[in-house]
Amino acid sequence: MASSLLQLPFDILEELVSQIDHLRDLISFALISRMLRDLIVPDHIQYRYICDDPNCTKL
């Protein structure tokens, strides 16, 4: 599974990773391979901490 996944084009992997909402799932996905870790850790992990409250009117 991992080897066929890693053969996908970078843009598709990037889109796939961007659809993972939960930090725990993102970390698990990053542990599949070094390539995925290198994609996820610098570019996606830090942005999963941002939460938006639709009822909040102030920034």
C-alpha positions as CSV (number, residue, x, y, z in Angstrom):
1,M,0.0,0.0,0.0
2,A,2.6,2.5,1.0
3,S,4.8,1.9,-2.1
4,S,1.8,2.5,-4.5
5,L,0.8,5.6,-2.5
6,L,4.3,7.1,-2.7
7,Q,4.2,6.7,-6.5
8,L,1.4,9.3,-6.7
9,P,2.3,12.7,-8.1
10,F,3.3,15.3,-5.5
11,D,0.3,17.5,-6.2
12,I,-2.1,14.6,-5.4
13,L,-0.2,13.7,-2.2
14,E,-0.4,17.3,-1.2
15,E,-4.1,17.5,-1.8
16,L,-4.6,14.2,0.0
17,V,-2.7,15.4,3.1
18,S,-4.6,18.7,3.1
19,Q,-7.9,16.8,3.5
20,I,-6.8,15.1,6.8
21,D,-8.4,17.1,9.6
22,H,-7.3,15.5,12.8
23,L,-3.7,15.9,14.1
24,R,-3.5,12.3,15.3
25,D,-4.4,11.0,11.8
26,L,-1.9,13.4,10.2
27,I,0.9,12.2,12.5
28,S,0.0,8.6,11.8
29,F,0.1,9.3,8.0
30,A,3.5,11.0,8.4
31,L,4.8,7.8,10.1
32,I,4.3,5.7,6.9
33,S,7.5,6.9,5.3
34,R,10.2,9.5,5.4
35,M,8.9,11.1,2.2
36,L,5.4,11.7,3.7
37,R,7.0,12.9,7.0
38,D,9.0,15.4,5.0
39,L,5.9,16.6,3.2
40,I,3.6,16.7,6.3
41,V,5.8,17.9,9.2
42,P,7.1,21.3,7.8
43,D,4.0,22.2,5.8
44,H,0.9,20.8,7.5
45,I,1.4,20.0,11.2
46,Q,1.6,23.6,12.4
47,Y,-1.6,24.6,10.6
48,R,-3.8,21.9,12.3
49,Y,-3.9,23.9,15.5
50,I,-5.9,26.7,14.0
51,C,-9.6,26.4,14.9
52,D,-12.4,28.7,13.7
53,D,-15.6,29.3,15.7
54,P,-18.3,30.3,13.2
55,N,-20.2,32.1,16.0
56,C,-17.3,34.4,16.8
57,T,-17.6,37.9,15.4
58,K,-14.2,39.2,16.7
59,L,-10.8,38.3,15.5
